[in-house]
């Protein structure tokens, strides 16, 4: 997987959290499911595609962590 060196992220999540989400097999399967295949064996995706995936994964994880924290108090 190749990442651009100049990435600008406006988020409450750290770059490392985002990087950990996109460097997964699950993310690759999501990109493949978009069916934006290009000749040469690679796939493309838009910033909106990425945003949707990150919101789904990061906010879901944050909600789960919050629920776990609340249930232990």
N, C-alpha and C positions, 0 to 999 in steps of 0.2 A: 504494500500500500504506500502511496506517495502523498506527502502533504506539502503544500506550498509553504515556503519559509516565511512569507508575509501574510499572516493570518490575523485579522482584527476581530475580536469577539467582544460584544457588549453584553455582559451577562453577570449574574450574581454567582455563577459557578466558576470555578477556577479552570484554567486551561488544562490542567492535569485531569480534572474530572471529565471534561469534554473529550480529551484525547483518549481516556480509558474507555469511553463509550464507543467511539468510532473505530477503535482498533480491535474490534471483535468480529467474530464470525457472524453474529446476529446482524450487525450493521451491513456486512457484505451481502448477506442474504436479502436484506431490505433493499439495498441498491439494485441487486439483480432482479428483484420482484418489480421494480419500476419499469423494467424492459426498455431502458434507454441504452441499448447496446450499440457500440461503434465498431467499425471494422478495425482489426488490429487486436481484438480481444479485450477491450476495456469498456467500462460503463461510465456514463456521465450522470450527474444529478445536480439539481438546482439548489440554491441557498434555501429556498422554501422547503424542499425535500429534507434537507439537513435539519432545518429548524423544527419541522414536525417530528422527526425522529428524536431529536434531543429533548424536546419538550416531553414527549411520551416517556422516554427512558429516565431522564433526570428528575422530572417532577414526580413521577411515580415512585422512584427510589426515595426522594426526599419525603414524600407523604408516608411511605412505609417506615422510614426511620423516625419520623415525627410520631407516628402511632406507637411504635415500639418504645420510644422515650416516654410518652404519656402513660403507657400501660405499666411502666415500671415504677411510676411515682405514686 
